């Protein structure tokens, strides 16, 4: 009870300390520097998944109504940065927008002419040298483009990048409407109703370990799936064939297996060298096979546990989603869409499944973040949050 009280107090204190749009005062005619979450799929110059962009609209509309002169920053693409022109074109259907084909480091305040209520999209911020390295010179240069700063990029705020943590050092700063919504909804996981079931899938167990360890304290059941589960199978001595796993984390996986409330799918879908795929027991994998998904019976087991739960948290696919092994993830999405529990989901592949199945409105909350969601739930803060809250406290 004392632990629940602490987390409830923490959540209330956090939300009360967050500078909101209203804290910036009258924005009419002011140059607002908006760091937005613009990293969306684009094919042939067109946005193919606008989930994140739709979530930005309330903040954009508020700035338009307020008569702000908004400079929009964001990135698109992971390895190689793509042009943000298709994103600006997407928003031009509902708002007055223009696109300046220059990344922030090549832009000066003197060359910015923005009408009240208008949005000027700059080119991909990752084309600016020093963005990922959090170059303080770049951060200061970006800040020089605005009078105030708004962070509306929750999904990017787990990164200490110049456009995220730089501007708050120099400008009055606040969080966008959706950023606040993300924190309000995700913070519910700090004081979840019981029974509480958590499902963590995907790969890279090292990056998800802090959250898994935290969930083990408060969740009744924690299911580890996807490539994460392969490391668990290996740690308990099972044959995993040619499956992907993290050898450096076997020792940690053994410790996790000692916990009574942690589970892995006991049925998996494997593919042999001849290309055939079958479902079999997780401890019956052959040396020439590759684990690529959770089996249907394992998905049914997870779904049954969620039926009995009052709170469900899910992040990450159950299988090798990008290679087409999405049956387990899709089946779980379908099952969770029918449970009565409070459901919070996130992660790129998880969201892709939900969108394909048209189930968005069946979940209590769908986060725009993957890594950001995991980091916030594990640490209860993010670099993008600290940058603004710390400045606001110091001022």
DOTITOR-991805 format. One record per residue (C-alpha): residue number from 1; x, y, z; residue in three letters. Coordinates in nm, 3 decimals, always signed. Layout:
<rs>
R,i,x,y,z,aa
R,NUM,X,Y,Z,ALA
...
</rs>
This chain:
<rs>
R,i,x,y,z,aa
R,1,+0.000,+0.000,+0.000,UNK
R,2,+0.283,+0.241,+0.085,UNK
R,3,+0.444,+0.166,-0.253,UNK
R,4,+0.120,+0.239,-0.436,UNK
R,5,+0.080,+0.563,-0.241,UNK
R,6,+0.434,+0.667,-0.337,UNK
R,7,+0.378,+0.610,-0.708,UNK
R,8,+0.041,+0.784,-0.694,UNK
R,9,+0.202,+1.085,-0.526,UNK
R,10,+0.486,+1.080,-0.780,UNK
R,11,+0.247,+1.079,-1.074,UNK
R,12,+0.046,+1.368,-0.931,UNK
R,13,+0.364,+1.566,-0.864,UNK
R,14,+0.494,+1.503,-1.214,UNK
R,15,+0.175,+1.610,-1.388,UNK
R,16,+0.150,+1.924,-1.172,UNK
R,17,+0.509,+2.019,-1.261,UNK
R,18,+0.471,+1.984,-1.639,UNK
R,19,+0.470,+2.319,-1.820,UNK
R,20,+0.170,+2.313,-2.055,UNK
R,21,+0.087,+2.521,-2.362,UNK
R,22,-0.106,+2.761,-2.140,UNK
R,23,+0.209,+2.831,-1.937,UNK
R,24,+0.365,+2.998,-2.242,UNK
R,25,+0.104,+3.274,-2.238,UNK
R,26,-0.019,+3.460,-2.546,UNK
R,27,+0.146,+3.308,-2.854,UNK
R,28,+0.000,+3.543,-3.113,UNK
R,29,+0.280,+3.654,-3.344,UNK
R,30,+0.544,+3.460,-3.148,UNK
R,31,+0.783,+3.225,-3.322,UNK
R,32,+0.711,+2.884,-3.171,UNK
R,33,+0.974,+2.615,-3.216,UNK
R,34,+0.783,+2.286,-3.226,UNK
R,35,+0.977,+1.959,-3.206,UNK
R,36,+0.727,+1.707,-3.341,UNK
R,37,+0.722,+1.329,-3.381,UNK
R,38,+0.726,+1.304,-3.761,UNK
R,39,+0.898,+0.969,-3.815,UNK
R,40,+0.629,+0.786,-4.012,UNK
R,41,+0.634,+0.536,-4.302,UNK
R,42,+0.657,+0.697,-4.645,UNK
R,43,+0.635,+0.524,-4.983,UNK
R,44,+0.668,+0.691,-5.321,UNK
R,45,+0.648,+1.032,-5.157,UNK
R,46,+0.327,+0.963,-4.963,UNK
R,47,+0.266,+0.900,-4.594,UNK
R,48,+0.134,+0.544,-4.559,UNK
R,49,+0.068,+0.539,-4.183,UNK
R,50,-0.055,+0.862,-4.025,UNK
R,51,-0.114,+0.735,-3.670,UNK
R,52,+0.150,+0.962,-3.516,UNK
R,53,+0.058,+1.258,-3.737,UNK
R,54,-0.308,+1.246,-3.635,UNK
R,55,-0.202,+1.266,-3.273,UNK
R,56,-0.020,+1.594,-3.347,UNK
R,57,-0.325,+1.769,-3.488,UNK
R,58,-0.477,+1.901,-3.161,UNK
R,59,-0.153,+2.084,-3.077,UNK
R,60,-0.113,+2.216,-3.431,UNK
R,61,-0.472,+2.337,-3.437,UNK
R,62,-0.425,+2.506,-3.099,UNK
R,63,-0.118,+2.690,-3.228,UNK
R,64,-0.301,+2.788,-3.546,UNK
R,65,-0.593,+2.928,-3.348,UNK
R,66,-0.354,+3.114,-3.117,UNK
R,67,-0.194,+3.288,-3.414,UNK
R,68,+0.152,+3.144,-3.349,UNK
R,69,+0.421,+3.151,-3.616,UNK
R,70,+0.535,+2.790,-3.590,UNK
R,71,+0.866,+2.641,-3.700,UNK
R,72,+0.826,+2.262,-3.717,UNK
R,73,+1.124,+2.032,-3.656,UNK
R,74,+1.138,+1.657,-3.680,UNK
R,75,+1.313,+1.361,-3.837,UNK
R,76,+1.216,+1.088,-4.080,UNK
R,77,+1.409,+0.766,-4.134,UNK
R,78,+1.634,+0.568,-3.902,UNK
R,79,+1.956,+0.490,-4.085,UNK
R,80,+1.947,+0.748,-4.364,UNK
R,81,+1.740,+1.065,-4.315,UNK
R,82,+1.461,+1.117,-4.567,UNK
R,83,+1.305,+1.444,-4.673,UNK
R,84,+1.016,+1.572,-4.463,UNK
R,85,+0.840,+1.716,-4.768,UNK
R,86,+0.573,+1.438,-4.773,UNK
R,87,+0.492,+1.509,-4.407,UNK
R,88,+0.445,+1.882,-4.473,UNK
R,89,+0.227,+1.791,-4.772,UNK
R,90,+0.015,+1.569,-4.546,UNK
R,91,-0.056,+1.853,-4.303,UNK
R,92,-0.118,+2.103,-4.585,UNK
R,93,-0.459,+1.942,-4.638,UNK
R,94,-0.585,+2.088,-4.309,UNK
R,95,-0.351,+2.371,-4.215,UNK
R,96,-0.155,+2.655,-4.380,UNK
R,97,+0.191,+2.505,-4.422,UNK
R,98,+0.510,+2.567,-4.616,UNK
R,99,+0.827,+2.364,-4.656,UNK
R,100,+1.179,+2.503,-4.640,UNK
R,101,+1.423,+2.253,-4.793,UNK
R,102,+1.699,+2.335,-4.547,UNK
R,103,+1.790,+2.149,-4.226,UNK
R,104,+1.802,+2.365,-3.911,UNK
R,105,+2.178,+2.423,-3.907,UNK
R,106,+2.153,+2.605,-4.242,UNK
R,107,+1.866,+2.831,-4.136,UNK
R,108,+1.889,+3.170,-3.964,UNK
R,109,+1.614,+3.358,-3.784,UNK
R,110,+1.647,+3.650,-4.026,UNK
R,111,+1.535,+3.441,-4.323,UNK
R,112,+1.221,+3.312,-4.149,UNK
R,113,+0.904,+3.491,-4.252,UNK
R,114,+0.601,+3.313,-4.112,UNK
R,115,+0.244,+3.441,-4.104,UNK
R,116,+0.036,+3.419,-3.787,UNK
R,117,-0.125,+3.076,-3.771,UNK
R,118,+0.114,+2.935,-4.032,UNK
R,119,+0.353,+2.638,-4.006,UNK
R,120,+0.697,+2.630,-4.166,UNK
R,121,+0.844,+2.280,-4.184,UNK
R,122,+1.222,+2.266,-4.195,UNK
R,123,+1.409,+1.979,-4.355,UNK
R,124,+1.495,+1.663,-4.159,UNK
R,125,+1.684,+1.763,-3.844,UNK
R,126,+1.905,+1.455,-3.875,UNK
R,127,+2.061,+1.616,-4.179,UNK
R,128,+2.215,+1.865,-3.937,UNK
R,129,+2.559,+1.747,-3.818,UNK
R,130,+2.564,+1.695,-3.444,UNK
R,131,+2.194,+1.619,-3.396,UNK
R,132,+2.244,+1.264,-3.267,UNK
R,133,+2.558,+1.364,-3.078,UNK
R,134,+2.368,+1.641,-2.896,UNK
R,135,+2.612,+1.907,-3.017,UNK
R,136,+2.554,+2.208,-2.788,UNK
R,137,+2.637,+2.446,-3.073,UNK
R,138,+2.359,+2.294,-3.284,UNK
R,139,+2.119,+2.302,-2.989,UNK
R,140,+2.181,+2.674,-2.939,UNK
R,141,+2.148,+2.744,-3.311,UNK
R,142,+1.815,+2.561,-3.324,UNK
R,143,+1.694,+2.756,-3.022,UNK
R,144,+1.777,+3.083,-3.199,UNK
R,145,+1.497,+3.012,-3.447,UNK
R,146,+1.217,+3.056,-3.193,UNK
R,147,+1.085,+3.260,-2.903,UNK
R,148,+0.948,+2.958,-2.718,UNK
R,149,+0.991,+2.580,-2.747,UNK
R,150,+0.731,+2.302,-2.740,UNK
R,151,+0.817,+1.933,-2.724,UNK
R,152,+0.548,+1.730,-2.899,UNK
R,153,+0.777,+1.438,-2.983,UNK
R,154,+0.718,+1.184,-2.706,UNK
R,155,+0.835,+0.895,-2.927,UNK
R,156,+1.174,+1.064,-2.973,UNK
R,157,+1.225,+1.200,-2.622,UNK
R,158,+1.420,+0.902,-2.489,UNK
R,159,+1.712,+1.028,-2.697,UNK
R,160,+1.951,+1.302,-2.589,UNK
R,161,+1.949,+1.469,-2.929,UNK
R,162,+2.022,+1.836,-2.991,UNK
R,163,+1.671,+1.924,-3.109,UNK
R,164,+1.517,+1.754,-2.804,UNK
R,165,+1.730,+1.869,-2.511,UNK
R,166,+1.904,+2.174,-2.658,UNK
R,167,+1.631,+2.439,-2.699,UNK
R,168,+1.497,+2.416,-2.340,UNK
R,169,+1.831,+2.549,-2.217,UNK
R,170,+1.761,+2.883,-2.389,UNK
R,171,+1.386,+2.920,-2.437,UNK
R,172,+1.067,+2.914,-2.227,UNK
R,173,+0.948,+2.558,-2.288,UNK
R,174,+0.641,+2.340,-2.255,UNK
R,175,+0.495,+2.006,-2.359,UNK
R,176,+0.241,+1.953,-2.635,UNK
R,177,-0.108,+1.822,-2.572,UNK
R,178,-0.032,+1.469,-2.689,UNK
R,179,+0.292,+1.454,-2.490,UNK
R,180,+0.093,+1.533,-2.176,UNK
R,181,-0.165,+1.272,-2.275,UNK
R,182,+0.109,+1.009,-2.315,UNK
R,183,+0.240,+1.074,-1.966,UNK
R,184,-0.105,+1.075,-1.809,UNK
R,185,-0.197,+0.741,-1.966,UNK
R,186,+0.135,+0.560,-1.928,UNK
R,187,+0.166,+0.672,-1.566,UNK
R,188,-0.137,+0.456,-1.489,UNK
R,189,+0.098,+0.158,-1.511,UNK
R,190,+0.272,+0.281,-1.195,UNK
R,191,-0.040,+0.205,-0.989,UNK
R,192,-0.211,-0.068,-1.192,UNK
R,193,-0.525,-0.249,-1.094,UNK
R,194,-0.474,-0.616,-1.009,UNK
R,195,-0.449,-0.869,-1.159,UNK
R,196,-0.188,-0.700,-1.382,UNK
R,197,-0.047,-0.880,-1.690,UNK
R,198,+0.249,-0.746,-1.887,UNK
R,199,+0.365,-0.873,-2.228,UNK
R,200,+0.706,-0.766,-2.354,UNK
R,201,+0.816,-0.882,-2.699,UNK
R,202,+1.061,-0.791,-2.969,UNK
R,203,+1.440,-0.816,-2.947,UNK
R,204,+1.736,-0.677,-2.750,UNK
R,205,+1.670,-0.802,-2.400,UNK
R,206,+1.937,-0.567,-2.259,UNK
R,207,+1.734,-0.257,-2.355,UNK
R,208,+1.416,-0.399,-2.203,UNK
R,209,+1.569,-0.553,-1.892,UNK
R,210,+1.513,-0.246,-1.666,UNK
R,211,+1.142,-0.249,-1.744,UNK
R,212,+1.112,-0.626,-1.706,UNK
R,213,+1.277,-0.610,-1.363,UNK
R,214,+1.042,-0.331,-1.257,UNK
R,215,+0.735,-0.512,-1.387,UNK
R,216,+0.825,-0.825,-1.191,UNK
R,217,+0.769,-0.627,-0.870,UNK
R,218,+0.413,-0.523,-0.949,UNK
R,219,+0.276,-0.753,-1.225,UNK
R,220,+0.105,-1.081,-1.150,UNK
R,221,+0.234,-1.223,-1.476,UNK
R,222,+0.509,-1.103,-1.710,UNK
R,223,+0.524,-1.275,-2.048,UNK
R,224,+0.851,-1.253,-2.242,UNK
R,225,+0.807,-1.318,-2.614,UNK
R,226,+0.970,-1.266,-2.951,UNK
R,227,+1.350,-1.287,-2.981,UNK
R,228,+1.367,-1.197,-2.610,UNK
R,229,+1.220,-1.539,-2.533,UNK
R,230,+1.490,-1.714,-2.736,UNK
R,231,+1.752,-1.595,-2.487,UNK
R,232,+1.535,-1.729,-2.206,UNK
R,233,+1.504,-2.070,-2.377,UNK
R,234,+1.880,-2.083,-2.426,UNK
R,235,+1.938,-1.987,-2.062,UNK
R,236,+1.727,-2.275,-1.934,UNK
R,237,+1.912,-2.522,-2.156,UNK
R,238,+1.667,-2.566,-2.444,UNK
R,239,+1.781,-2.620,-2.800,UNK
R,240,+1.699,-2.308,-3.005,UNK
R,241,+1.855,-2.414,-3.336,UNK
R,242,+1.940,-2.120,-3.561,UNK
R,243,+1.724,-1.873,-3.368,UNK
R,244,+1.843,-1.521,-3.287,UNK
R,245,+1.936,-1.468,-2.922,UNK
R,246,+2.159,-1.250,-2.705,UNK
R,247,+2.446,-1.461,-2.573,UNK
R,248,+2.570,-1.178,-2.351,UNK
R,249,+2.244,-1.180,-2.153,UNK
R,250,+2.214,-1.551,-2.073,UNK
R,251,+2.323,-1.500,-1.714,UNK
R,252,+2.060,-1.232,-1.662,UNK
R,253,+1.799,-1.449,-1.831,UNK
R,254,+1.872,-1.730,-1.584,UNK
R,255,+1.803,-1.495,-1.295,UNK
R,256,+1.476,-1.387,-1.452,UNK
R,257,+1.367,-1.748,-1.496,UNK
R,258,+1.393,-1.793,-1.118,UNK
R,259,+1.105,-1.551,-1.072,UNK
R,260,+0.770,-1.721,-1.026,UNK
R,261,+0.570,-1.460,-1.218,UNK
R,262,+0.773,-1.464,-1.542,UNK
R,263,+0.664,-1.677,-1.837,UNK
R,264,+0.769,-1.754,-2.194,UNK
R,265,+0.557,-1.909,-2.473,UNK
R,266,+0.578,-2.286,-2.435,UNK
R,267,+0.469,-2.339,-2.794,UNK
R,268,+0.657,-2.179,-3.082,UNK
R,269,+0.641,-2.164,-3.460,UNK
R,270,+0.966,-2.277,-3.621,UNK
R,271,+1.098,-2.285,-3.975,UNK
R,272,+1.334,-2.556,-4.092,UNK
R,273,+1.603,-2.518,-4.360,UNK
R,274,+1.365,-2.664,-4.619,UNK
R,275,+1.130,-2.369,-4.559,UNK
R,276,+0.847,-2.554,-4.386,UNK
R,277,+0.694,-2.395,-4.076,UNK
R,278,+0.524,-2.582,-3.792,UNK
R,279,+0.413,-2.521,-3.435,UNK
R,280,+0.582,-2.731,-3.167,UNK
R,281,+0.677,-2.730,-2.801,UNK
R,282,+0.944,-2.475,-2.716,UNK
R,283,+1.166,-2.747,-2.568,UNK
R,284,+1.146,-2.963,-2.882,UNK
R,285,+1.322,-2.734,-3.132,UNK
R,286,+1.573,-2.909,-3.360,UNK
R,287,+1.925,-2.781,-3.444,UNK
R,288,+1.830,-2.688,-3.801,UNK
R,289,+1.516,-2.493,-3.700,UNK
R,290,+1.457,-2.125,-3.639,UNK
R,291,+1.203,-1.994,-3.385,UNK
R,292,+1.004,-1.720,-3.556,UNK
R,293,+0.674,-1.679,-3.368,UNK
R,294,+0.470,-1.781,-3.067,UNK
R,295,+0.249,-2.083,-3.131,UNK
R,296,-0.132,-2.058,-3.131,UNK
R,297,-0.168,-2.244,-2.801,UNK
R,298,+0.081,-2.009,-2.636,UNK
R,299,-0.113,-1.708,-2.763,UNK
R,300,-0.433,-1.860,-2.623,UNK
R,301,-0.263,-1.900,-2.285,UNK
R,302,-0.158,-1.534,-2.278,UNK
R,303,-0.503,-1.424,-2.393,UNK
R,304,-0.669,-1.631,-2.119,UNK
R,305,-0.452,-1.465,-1.854,UNK
R,306,-0.549,-1.125,-1.993,UNK
R,307,-0.917,-1.214,-1.972,UNK
R,308,-0.875,-1.252,-1.597,UNK
R,309,-0.675,-0.928,-1.564,UNK
R,310,-0.787,-0.576,-1.484,UNK
R,311,-0.479,-0.411,-1.632,UNK
R,312,-0.276,-0.521,-1.937,UNK
R,313,+0.044,-0.366,-2.072,UNK
R,314,+0.182,-0.483,-2.409,UNK
R,315,+0.487,-0.368,-2.604,UNK
R,316,+0.656,-0.559,-2.884,UNK
R,317,+0.562,-0.836,-3.130,UNK
R,318,+0.547,-1.206,-3.044,UNK
R,319,+0.741,-1.307,-3.355,UNK
R,320,+0.973,-1.199,-3.635,UNK
R,321,+0.715,-0.950,-3.754,UNK
R,322,+0.915,-0.785,-4.032,UNK
R,323,+0.968,-1.124,-4.201,UNK
R,324,+0.596,-1.189,-4.218,UNK
R,325,+0.562,-1.397,-3.901,UNK
R,326,+0.283,-1.189,-3.755,UNK
R,327,+0.014,-1.449,-3.686,UNK
R,328,+0.087,-1.462,-3.313,UNK
R,329,+0.094,-1.083,-3.278,UNK
R,330,-0.227,-1.041,-3.478,UNK
R,331,-0.402,-1.314,-3.280,UNK
R,332,-0.305,-1.151,-2.951,UNK
R,333,-0.421,-0.810,-3.075,UNK
R,334,-0.757,-0.959,-3.166,UNK
R,335,-0.786,-1.129,-2.828,UNK
R,336,-0.686,-0.819,-2.627,UNK
R,337,-0.934,-0.606,-2.819,UNK
R,338,-1.210,-0.808,-2.650,UNK
R,339,-1.092,-0.811,-2.289,UNK
R,340,-1.250,-0.592,-2.022,UNK
R,341,-0.917,-0.489,-1.870,UNK
R,342,-0.759,-0.146,-1.904,UNK
R,343,-0.523,-0.203,-2.197,UNK
R,344,-0.212,+0.001,-2.283,UNK
R,345,-0.012,-0.096,-2.591,UNK
R,346,+0.285,+0.043,-2.783,UNK
R,347,+0.576,-0.038,-3.012,UNK
R,348,+0.600,-0.001,-3.389,UNK
R,349,+0.513,-0.358,-3.490,UNK
R,350,+0.241,-0.384,-3.227,UNK
R,351,+0.082,-0.066,-3.360,UNK
R,352,+0.117,-0.191,-3.718,UNK
R,353,-0.078,-0.503,-3.626,UNK
R,354,-0.350,-0.304,-3.452,UNK
R,355,-0.381,-0.066,-3.745,UNK
R,356,-0.402,-0.344,-4.004,UNK
R,357,-0.676,-0.508,-3.800,UNK
R,358,-0.850,-0.170,-3.748,UNK
R,359,-0.861,-0.215,-3.372,UNK
R,360,-0.733,+0.122,-3.248,UNK
R,361,-1.058,+0.212,-3.073,UNK
R,362,-1.067,-0.123,-2.890,UNK
R,363,-0.774,-0.041,-2.661,UNK
R,364,-0.772,+0.197,-2.366,UNK
R,365,-0.457,+0.371,-2.492,UNK
R,366,-0.215,+0.323,-2.780,UNK
R,367,+0.119,+0.494,-2.728,UNK
R,368,+0.307,+0.661,-3.013,UNK
R,369,+0.630,+0.546,-2.851,UNK
R,370,+0.824,+0.224,-2.869,UNK
R,371,+1.158,+0.280,-2.698,UNK
R,372,+1.029,+0.597,-2.534,UNK
R,373,+0.736,+0.408,-2.383,UNK
R,374,+0.967,+0.139,-2.246,UNK
R,375,+1.215,+0.389,-2.104,UNK
R,376,+0.947,+0.604,-1.942,UNK
R,377,+0.784,+0.304,-1.777,UNK
R,378,+1.123,+0.183,-1.653,UNK
R,379,+1.269,+0.514,-1.528,UNK
R,380,+0.957,+0.732,-1.489,UNK
R,381,+1.123,+1.008,-1.690,UNK
R,382,+1.297,+1.077,-2.023,UNK
R,383,+1.576,+1.311,-2.135,UNK
R,384,+1.315,+1.519,-2.318,UNK
R,385,+1.114,+1.552,-1.996,UNK
R,386,+1.414,+1.631,-1.779,UNK
R,387,+1.534,+1.903,-2.015,UNK
R,388,+1.212,+2.101,-1.972,UNK
R,389,+1.120,+2.020,-1.612,UNK
R,390,+1.473,+2.093,-1.490,UNK
R,391,+1.478,+2.430,-1.665,UNK
R,392,+1.131,+2.516,-1.536,UNK
R,393,+1.240,+2.430,-1.180,UNK
R,394,+1.560,+2.632,-1.207,UNK
R,395,+1.368,+2.935,-1.337,UNK
</rs>
